[in-house]
Structure formats: structure tokens, C-alpha cells
């Protein structure tokens, strides 16, 4: 895999170009953009024209894998959203509601979770039995539209995802948004720090990191196991639990540790399509957030396990699970993804498909509870037994 | 010489010759008419308990309508039914017609086959005049009671009487005859019947009267059912229909037998002038052609024509290119009147009507078709209390008289079923909110049986019925297409409109533009966009309609195919 160009990645105390841009785009600037968009629509309405706004086209057709950068990027295909269109009218109305709400947040210096904005805006459309939003997926989609339309991220719109993920290890943070609380994540008890969804440098400052690498872990159970075994201290690393697919906050944090502190990122998931995909999102970014891969992805991340090789290596044949039909289908799809097209991953996926086997992180407990912390991870990491 | 005259002449001859075979024939005839009736009630439509009651009312009501029309009176008819016991009813029918005289009342109600309409080449509701007397007969044979009649001519004198029929003599037996000083014009008849049932279902009296009212928009009909509920069918027309003229027979509608009989009683002295005087459309040119084709001289005395010679004439008729029969005897209701009537009584969403040009069947009989399609609203029969459960209603008429029975064997039903209604925007005919009105007009309605409830499916009739229905269907299809588009447009407009307040509020909050201004502007925007589409649709449908109309007049199978979906582009 191609390495990310180092010149973009600033060192510890210097801010990245992205950071600078993000800082410049304060609430005022975003508010101005929102107003500009709304003014444009009002002008069209007054001129008896169909009000139309532009957003990026998302999905497969406008997403590609940049070999050079090693990340998934969004193309420049744009799409129009207009009101006088049977297929768009509802979405148009929803976008207006979210736009107005984001404008309020920025003006009143409030922030809301995506679930909160959903509930805040959900009501019955006058004279009908139709709701403005039937479920959260509708408002979530519209938020993404708006992000692209005013070319920013939702956090800048004072809208954030629900926090998800845990940080544990010898890292000192300052929460600039909350009384400038300063804390070390090794000293927050077994629970660690609950990763916020907003952690731009002006919000969460990373004061000090004492680690050699970041270990990203799929399941909370495994994270708990490693905390109990005191793995972070013993191996001088930072633990990031994602509890399944990594949320934006966790991804942004891992990216910052990788970019700002040059910490290698090692990913540890179940050996199945779901786990592999978690890894690929950490490494290359996701299709849904392709526009933001640049500051979410860690192209030089490595995959430590679980691998098919581990089954033989550690004699785990009895604790494998059968791949379900959906798993096989998913694995076959992944074979075709550009970013899995290196020989190592092709071999891994093909072997898994032909065996029809998957293996969970917890299967290592078959050896002993501490086996993962004392043998498996230290040895594999030391020997750099990674998949790229 | 008309058939009526012929009948008279035969009767006179019989009376002049008191002896022998003719006397026997006379007795035989009178016996047979009444006896025949008694034994063959079902042939006359008097069978089935519900149907019999409807037939009784039909006989009285059509007599009333015909009488009023002949006297140029706007009919006002009152029908009452009282339940006297189990399957035992009393029917009362009162009209404002010209009234009957002492002489005619007995014939009208007490003598079978004595009507004034028998054997006339004229369009009429009942063609045999057997009805009212048949009812008298039925009443006395089921209850032993006499039929009461009150009639007046509006001259201050009213006759009141009771009558029965002497079946052997085929004559009225009048009792309780009274003359009263009273101002009344019209005829009221009251008779009791057993073995009949009243139901307000299909084929019942109410439905019969409703349909009668539809086809006779100049008539006002009031009905009080046995439960005491009153329904009034108001007239929508204060104009009495044109009186149909009596017509001479057309050569192509004549049989050898007809010709032989007519030739015996003609006043003409030459066969040629006999044909010219007594037949429709026979002129000198056609006589010349006929002469060239027959083996005898047309100067011959018509009274001397043999059966064989008459056969020659009939053969020759077939080769002469006669002008189609005169249509003067036909009296259609008229497109506008049917429309008004259907609108008033059926209360549909819209109506298309059509009166076609007269056509000929079997060579010599003129006939004419009128079609009305009433769609939506209250059109169609309700099959349950749920207003959505609807069935198509077929309203068949012959000379404005409703045909309520034997629908399956009727040419009208067959024609309706043979039309591809899908082409005209009706997806499923059976469950369509549709009333199909068809009036078959002819001086000679080819009924399938003596019950006179179904029309024979002669080829020319079937074809003309189909063309009429398709022609009317096309017009309805255009309407339905436009309606569907309008509906789509409304749905779309609603869909956009409902979001406008939300959008206006949101944009107003960001831009500080007035919410009301935005609402007004957005609504205008939606209207403008959809208005344009509507206009386009209109232009499109008009073009299609016009083209189709032009080429479709006598062509089967051309139709506007109504689009299944709206013209929307999204």
C-alpha cells in the first residue's frame, strides 16, 4: 500500500493544514455559508424559479480509491436537490428544517447530537398525518447533504454523532469545551475515557502521549480484557475500543494520534468480514464519509488479527465459527474492493471463503484469559506479523 | 291500407256472414284469445312473483305515458302499492291523461288484443295492447275481484266503474257504473293481485319506475311503496316528445304473407300503384326496376296477385337499391335530455350521451340507438353498504320502456360485454361506478320472446350497438383521462403544498424574509408548474380526441387508449 505523503502530516506541536482550515471555519463562517445558501433559495423563489441547492453526489458512483494517498476519496460529481420534484420535495423540506436548526445552534452556541436534532425537528406536517421525519436515518441523511452543501463537517454545524468508543492509556487530554479539565486516560479507572464525537484541537487538546503505538480494538469485551491485564502500561501503547464499527470521534482521534504524534496504528478485530471492514474504515476511510477521509483515515495502519493463519498457528480449529451466507457474500464483495487488492488480503479473504470459517477475538480465551495479552499480541506485534 | 283497416275489414266480413265456418272462426278466435292468455301468462311476462307485479305496473304506466303523449299532455303519474295480505297486493295507478269514454274504457281494460296500437307501424312502448286487460284478467283470476276504474275527460263528468272480463266472449263485464259530477281529467285504475311480491330490488317496481323516469324526462312519476315511503321522480323537461308518425312498411321489411294480405284489401287498382301507395320508398324508378325483374305486368289488378307472384315481387325487392326506410316514425329522447335526466336521477359525476343516426336492420326496419354513460358519483349499483362496493348498472330500454329482465339474452347486454372498456379508462367494467343507458328505438323491436324483455342480436343491431357504445366510450375515455390527470395534478399540488409552510418557516428563520411572502411565492411557483402540465395534457387529449372522432365514426376498434398513469415526468 502506498504511504501517505509525510509533508502533509505535521509533527507533534504543529497544526496540520486541515486543522488551520478547520479553525478558520468558525461558527461565523459556517453561519455565513448557511445564510448564503438560504438567500440563494429565497432569491430563486422570489424570481418564481424552482429553489435548488447543490450537494455532492455520494455512493459508489462518486467514490474512488486513491492509490497515491491510500484513502477513499469523494469525486467532484454534484447533484441538485430541488423543491418542485416529486422525488425530492420531502427531502428538500427536511434539509430546510435541518439548515434552520443548525443556524439556530450556531447563533445560540449550542450543540446537539444527531438524535437530538431528529427529535427536535420531528413533528406532524400541518394538515397531514405525515411526520417531518419518520426515523433518524432520514435526518441523518439530510445532515450529510447539508455538510456537503456548505462544504463542512457536521461538527462545524454544531451537530454531532452520539459518542461511541473508549480511550485508555497514558495520554493526557485537556477538554477546552469543559472547564479546561485536564486528565490522563490511564487514571480514569477501568472504564477509560468515553471518546467525544467532537475532538478538534481547539476542543480536545492532546497535551502529552506516552506510547509507542495505538491499538484499535473491535469489541468492548476484548478492551476490558486488555485493561484488566494492564496491557497498555506493560506494552506502552494506547488502547482505543470502537465497540463495533468506529464512530467519527474514534476515527478522528486515531487519525490525530497517527498524524500529530506519528504513532503507528495497529488494528485488532474479529477475523470476519465485519472485522475486516472495521479495519478498512480506520485505514482508508468509508464510502459514506469519503469526503472526510483526509482527516479520518490512517493509511499506514496495520492489521494484527484475527487471521486465518492464527487458527493453525495457535490451534484454534475447535473455536472457529461457520461463516454465514451473508458473510460469504460480503467477503466476496470485499475481494473486489480496490483497497483489498493486495496479494496478502486477497489470499486471506479467499482462504476464509474456501474454509467457510470465521474466528472471533474472544476465541483466544480458549488458550487462557491472559493469553491474548501475554502471548498473542506482544509476539505478533514484535514480529510485525501484520496484514497490510 | 293500414293493417288496422285490414283487421277492421276482416271483422266486418265475419259479421256480414252469420253462418258457417266464419262464425266458428269468430268464436274460436274469441275463445282462444282469452283462454290462450289464461294458459300462457308466462309468455306475456306474467311469471315470477316479483316480476309479475313489475309487469302489471309497467302495463298501466306505459299506457298512461302513451295516452298522455298522444294527447300532448305532460304526464303526471302516481303509483301506489298496498300490501293486503301474504303475496296479496293492491295496485293503484293514476294519470292526468286524456281520459277514456264509456265506449273505450271497456276495450282498454276489458278486452284482450283491443288496444289502439295493435299492428300499427309506429314506435310505441307496448306493441300489443294486451297489458291493461291482461292485468284485469290476472286480477280476477287470482282474487276473483273486479278492477276499479275512474276516468274523466276534464269536462266535469267522471265515470266510475268496476269491470271483469268474460273470457269466452273476450268482453268487459261492467258493474257499479256511476257517473259523478267532478272535475278530473285522467284515468285511475285500481286492482288487486295475489301471488305477487313487492321487493325494492333489481327488477322491482321502484327500479322499473326509476328507469322509466330516466327515459321519460318529461314525465313526473310519484311512487308510494307498501311501507308508505314516497319517492318522486321529478321531470327535467317540460317539453312533450315529438309524436312518432305512423309509417308505411318498407319493401325490404315485408314478407310474402304480408304482401298477399295487403294486396287483398288495397284500394289501388293496379299492382304498381298498390306498391307505390302502400309501401315506403317505392317510386317510379324502383317500379321500373321491379317490372324488369318479374314475369307479370304491374298494371295487373293487385287483388288478383297470386302467392307466387308476390314471391316474385319479394325477390325483386331484394335487388332494388331502395332508399333506407323513413325514420320519421322514430322518436329519440335526445342527447341533452338523456344527459339531464341521468344527471338528475342517477347523480353521477359526469355523463356522456349520444343519439346515433337511424340505421336499418333486416333490410326494412329502421332503428336508432341512444347511449348514455354516467360515471362516478352515485352511478352504478351499490352491492353493499360500503359505498366502494359498486357494480355496473345496465339500463336497457326499448322505445323508452325499461327492459328489466332476461338481460343475458339481450343484444344490448351482449354488445356492452363485447366492448373493451379498458380502452376507455374503465379497468374493470363489472366493478365500475358506471351506469350504461341504452335506448333501442324502432317501429318494430325484435324481441326475443313475448315477455318483451330482450332484443334479438341481429347482426346489424349488434354492430350498431357496439359502435354506439364505443363512440360514447371514447368520449368518456377522454373525460376520464383528463380527470385522472387532473387528479394526479391535485395530488402533486397537495404533495408540494403541504411542505410549503415548513420550508417557508425554516427559510424565514435563516434569511429573515417574511414567511407569508415565501408561502405566497412558493404556492404560485407550484401552481405555475402544474398549470403548465395541465395545459399540455389538455392540448394532447384534444388532439387525440379530434383525430379519433374523425376517422372513427363507422370504424370498429379505434379508440383513445387512456394512459394508465398521469402525464407527470417525475
Contacts between the chains, C-beta under 8 A, distances in Angstrom:
chain1	res1	chain2	res2	distance
A	34	B	510	6.4
A	35	B	510	6.0
A	35	B	511	6.8
A	38	B	507	5.5
A	38	B	510	4.0
A	38	B	511	4.8
A	39	B	511	5.6
A	41	B	507	6.2
A	42	B	507	5.8
A	42	B	511	5.1
A	42	B	513	5.0
A	42	B	518	6.9
A	45	B	507	7.8
A	45	B	518	6.2
A	45	B	521	4.9
A	45	B	522	5.9
A	45	B	525	6.6
A	46	B	517	7.9
A	46	B	521	5.9
A	48	B	521	7.1
A	48	B	524	6.5
A	48	B	525	5.7
A	48	B	528	6.6
A	49	B	525	7.6
A	50	B	525	6.9
A	50	B	529	7.4
A	83	B	496	7.3
A	83	B	499	7.7
A	83	B	503	7.0
A	83	B	522	7.6
A	83	B	525	7.9
A	84	B	496	6.8
A	84	B	525	6.8
A	84	B	526	6.8
A	84	B	529	5.3
A	85	B	570	5.8
A	86	B	492	6.5
A	86	B	495	6.7
A	86	B	568	6.9
A	86	B	570	4.1
A	87	B	570	5.8
A	89	B	495	6.3
A	89	B	496	5.7
A	89	B	499	5.7
A	90	B	499	6.8
A	92	B	499	7.3
A	92	B	503	7.1
A	93	B	499	3.9
A	93	B	502	5.0
A	93	B	503	5.3
A	96	B	502	6.9
A	96	B	503	4.8
A	96	B	506	3.8
A	96	B	507	6.0
A	97	B	502	6.4
A	97	B	506	5.2
A	99	B	506	6.5
A	99	B	510	6.4
A	100	B	505	7.5
A	100	B	506	3.8
A	100	B	507	7.3
A	100	B	509	4.6
A	100	B	510	5.4
A	103	B	509	7.0
A	103	B	510	4.9
A	104	B	509	7.3
A	125	B	498	5.4
A	125	B	499	6.8
A	125	B	502	6.3
A	126	B	498	7.1
A	126	B	501	5.6
A	126	B	502	7.7
A	127	B	498	6.1
A	128	B	498	5.2
A	130	B	498	7.3
A	132	B	502	6.6
